Amino acid sequence: MLHFELVTPERLVRSEEVHMVVVPGTDGDFGVLEGHAPFMSTIRDGALSVYRAPNAQPETVAISGGFAEVNARGLTVLAERVD
């Protein structure tokens, strides 16, 4: 499982173990699974898709601006705003 955190400047919105997250990157959407290579990207306004399990329907979260970082601990998305 992938450790996923969604953070705004004001608060930690969510911290959980998930199967996959698809992030709206500035250069296009990208998916992150457990074991992904270290990576950093700016993000555009759009929908973050969170898959809790393989073959599950995604939960979408509207986010605005910010950046995403993948490291050995998992994926952290720091969004300017979460709607």
C-alpha positions as CSV (number, residue, x, y, z in Angstrom):
1,M,0.0,0.0,0.0
2,L,1.0,3.6,-0.7
3,H,1.1,6.1,2.2
4,F,-0.7,9.2,0.9
5,E,-1.0,12.6,2.6
6,L,-3.0,15.6,1.3
7,V,-2.0,18.8,3.0
8,T,-3.0,22.5,2.7
9,P,-1.1,25.4,4.3
10,E,-3.7,25.3,7.0
11,R,-4.1,21.6,7.9
12,L,-3.6,18.0,7.2
13,V,-6.6,17.0,5.1
14,R,-6.0,13.2,4.9
15,S,-3.3,10.7,5.8
16,E,-4.0,7.1,4.7
17,E,-2.8,3.9,3.0
18,V,-4.2,3.6,-0.5
19,H,-3.6,1.5,-3.7
20,M,-2.9,4.4,-6.1
21,V,-3.3,8.2,-6.6
22,V,-3.6,10.0,-9.9
23,V,-2.4,13.6,-9.6
24,P,-3.2,16.4,-12.0
25,G,0.4,17.5,-12.8
26,T,1.3,20.6,-14.7
27,D,2.7,18.5,-17.5
28,G,-0.2,16.0,-17.4
29,D,-1.8,13.5,-15.0
30,F,0.5,10.9,-13.4
31,G,-0.3,7.9,-11.3
32,V,1.6,6.9,-8.2
33,L,1.8,3.4,-6.8
34,E,3.8,1.9,-3.9
35,G,7.5,1.8,-4.8
36,H,7.3,4.7,-7.3
37,A,10.7,6.3,-8.0
38,P,11.4,9.6,-6.2
39,F,9.7,12.4,-8.1
40,M,8.5,16.0,-7.7
41,S,6.0,17.9,-9.8
42,T,4.0,21.1,-9.6
43,I,0.2,20.5,-9.9
44,R,-2.5,22.3,-11.7
45,D,-6.1,22.9,-10.6
46,G,-8.0,19.7,-11.1
47,A,-9.2,16.4,-9.7
48,L,-7.0,14.2,-7.6
49,S,-8.2,10.5,-7.9
50,V,-7.7,8.2,-5.0
51,Y,-8.0,4.5,-5.5
52,R,-8.3,2.7,-2.1
53,A,-7.9,-0.8,-3.7
54,P,-7.1,-2.3,-7.1
55,N,-10.2,-2.2,-9.4
56,A,-12.0,0.2,-7.0
57,Q,-13.8,3.2,-8.2
58,P,-11.8,6.3,-7.5
59,E,-12.7,9.0,-5.0
60,T,-12.1,12.4,-6.5
61,V,-11.0,15.5,-4.6
62,A,-10.8,18.9,-6.2
63,I,-7.5,20.6,-5.6
64,S,-6.0,23.9,-6.6
65,G,-2.3,24.6,-7.2
66,G,0.7,23.4,-5.3
67,F,3.1,20.5,-5.7
68,A,3.4,16.7,-5.2
69,E,6.4,14.8,-3.9
70,V,7.0,11.1,-4.0
71,N,9.8,9.7,-1.7
72,A,10.5,6.6,0.2
73,R,7.7,7.4,2.7
74,G,5.1,7.7,0.0
75,L,3.2,10.5,-1.8
76,T,2.6,14.0,-0.3
77,V,0.4,16.5,-2.1
78,L,0.7,20.1,-0.8
79,A,-2.3,21.9,-2.4
80,E,-3.0,25.6,-2.1
81,R,-6.7,24.7,-1.7
82,V,-8.8,21.6,-1.3
83,D,-12.5,22.0,-2.2
